[in-house]
Amino acid sequence: EVQLVESGGGLVQPGGSLRLSCAASGFIFSNYAMTWVRQAPGKGLEWVSSITASGGTTYYADSVKGRFTISRDTSNTLSLQMNSLRADDTAVYYCAKGMTNRWWTFDSWGQGTLVTVSS
Amino acid sequence: EIVMTQSPATVSVSPGERVTLSCRASQSVRSNLVWYQQKPGQAPRIVIYDASTRATGIPARFSGSGSGTEFTLTISSLQSEDFAVYYCQQYNNWPITFGGGTKVEIK
């Protein structure tokens, strides 16, 4: 069974940093593209960042480019380093797994971790 | 950026009724369109991919159609567990974009 468990969320001041992690299990992590999607309170879904299975290519939404960094490692962990955080980064952050041959179709999601940016 | 527009924002339906949700893309996304279901306090769940293919475990009452810029998700006979928010997502072009969602509520 595929499991994705996010961690690392919390309260941070504007301008601060936070590192989110997503522990993956139940599938061969290195074979699948992975993505972060966020959802501000009471709002819709917003794509944040994606990384290919090899980790060789990354993609970012304009709203986070230059501030966030996505990465993955051989311990089956997806990470999102978030710097220069702003109030509008407040959201639940989900990690999501891509499908085989449809990398940007998300067939499994974690339960999410809440990031609150506030002074 | 491709803008995904969903309509209506909210639809009120009685159990057992049929409902059709719409998703429009600002330019063609071919069939690179996904539908997700999200219930309060839960993560999204994939319902339809490739515009018309049901995901694993999704009941046959869910169907998707369309290509290019116009897409629909139809639930043929609403069950209590289907009341939720539905999002469409395109992945034909970067950035990946989601529609604003349609809430299916009990009438």
Chai-1 contact restraints between the chains, C-beta under 6 A:
chainA,res_idxA,chainB,res_idxB,connection_type,confidence,min_distance_angstrom,max_distance_angstrom,comment,restraint_id
A,G44,B,G100,contact,1.0,0.0,6.0,A-B,restraint_1
A,G44,B,G101,contact,1.0,0.0,6.0,A-B,restraint_2
A,L45,B,Y87,contact,1.0,0.0,6.0,A-B,restraint_3
A,L45,B,F98,contact,1.0,0.0,6.0,A-B,restraint_4
A,W47,B,I96,contact,1.0,0.0,6.0,A-B,restraint_5
A,Y59,B,W94,contact,1.0,0.0,6.0,A-B,restraint_6
A,A61,B,P95,contact,1.0,0.0,6.0,A-B,restraint_7
A,Y94,B,A43,contact,1.0,0.0,6.0,A-B,restraint_8
A,W104,B,Y91,contact,1.0,0.0,6.0,A-B,restraint_9
A,W104,B,I96,contact,1.0,0.0,6.0,A-B,restraint_10
A,T105,B,V34,contact,1.0,0.0,6.0,A-B,restraint_11
A,T105,B,Y49,contact,1.0,0.0,6.0,A-B,restraint_12
A,D107,B,I46,contact,1.0,0.0,6.0,A-B,restraint_13
A,W109,B,A43,contact,1.0,0.0,6.0,A-B,restraint_14
A,W109,B,P44,contact,1.0,0.0,6.0,A-B,restraint_15
A,Q111,B,A43,contact,1.0,0.0,6.0,A-B,restraint_16
A,G112,B,A43,contact,1.0,0.0,6.0,A-B,restraint_17
